[in-house]
């Protein structure tokens, strides 16, 4: 069993300062497994799951049911509350639990809905918890170098020069099976197909339908099946609305629901320092990457997922406000990714399956922004460095550079 040490480290850091920590992430990404791994460091612990009828009745009958935890010593118990956000009064319940018991218990609250959707002004839970995200396996987690954020920011063009063969094997396995633990650990394409076919259907027809009361579940499901062919290009919502014969607002709403339940994630254009950039479009990426048949689009999605994992983890740890974008101008020149920290861009990243010469767009945007740049390719064993004025462009196999992400 994989120990998910990267995420255990985040938990330990956050739990030092808060008695209540939220864990959010896609369904079947390993949240319950991670919670159980975390519980091993506690002598006393109790696991609660809202989806289990017996657990539900315990909470309804006695909101402080966890006081019944069987203790082996006097140490502080860990109380795991899984899928509690499905309880209609969950926020008020957790507020009361925290205010009354945070001195005596440590709470880990996990769920597959976007628990961070509720981090808003006036929220009754404000200031009572920290939140972090668990994602499906990524290359940086499975084979990464565990570099620190300060080292990465000081030199974002570093590559992992050792273990290249092992990293390439992991990368290809992620491309074929996704990073979701069940299909990835099976190492079988047949398992991924069975898992993937049931995963989206179950999530849309059960979890999403039950919580959102959306009626057009069949059409929403069709939208999800259309998305793999739209990856790597700015998404045209009017085009999708025409294809589905529904309103623009319906497509917008359904995409937001997909994000809330971690079926997809979106990135938006960068525009703060280039006046001609446009802001109207988004790019959407999947967590279940083998659904994407076009190899170049799948490669870009895999790079996006590695960067998304990095950005969310750095934000969860409090290293800064990191954001992920793409950049495009009216001449339709585009670079796939831009990383920004505290609203200042610090790195450009282009994903090309095999081009070993930096693209003209990458060089142009680098000159405009005066920041380092990386062009990631899907093949090769070594890397190249090109000068572009005062800056450098690294051209490297994706598995060598992405493994160095903190």
Protein Blocks (a to p, Z undefined) as FASTA:
>chain_A
ZZhlmmmmmmmmmmmmpcbdcddddehilpmmmmmmmmmmpmbdcdddfklmklmmmmmm
mmklmmmpccfbfbdcddddehklmpmklmmmmmmmmmmmmmmpccddddfbdfklmmcg
hiakgopaccdddddddfklmmpghiafklmmmmmmbccfehklmmmmmmmmmmmnojaf
klmmnopaklmmmmmmmmmmmmmmmmmmmmnopaklmlmmmmmmmmmmmgoiacdfklmm
mmnopafklmmmmmmmmmmnopaccddddfklmmkbcfkbccdddfblmlpmblklmmmm
mmmmmmmmmmmmmmmnonaccdddddddfkopacfbdcdeehiafbdcdddfklcbdcfk
lmmmmmmnopadddddfedjbdcdddehjbccddddfklmmmmpZZ
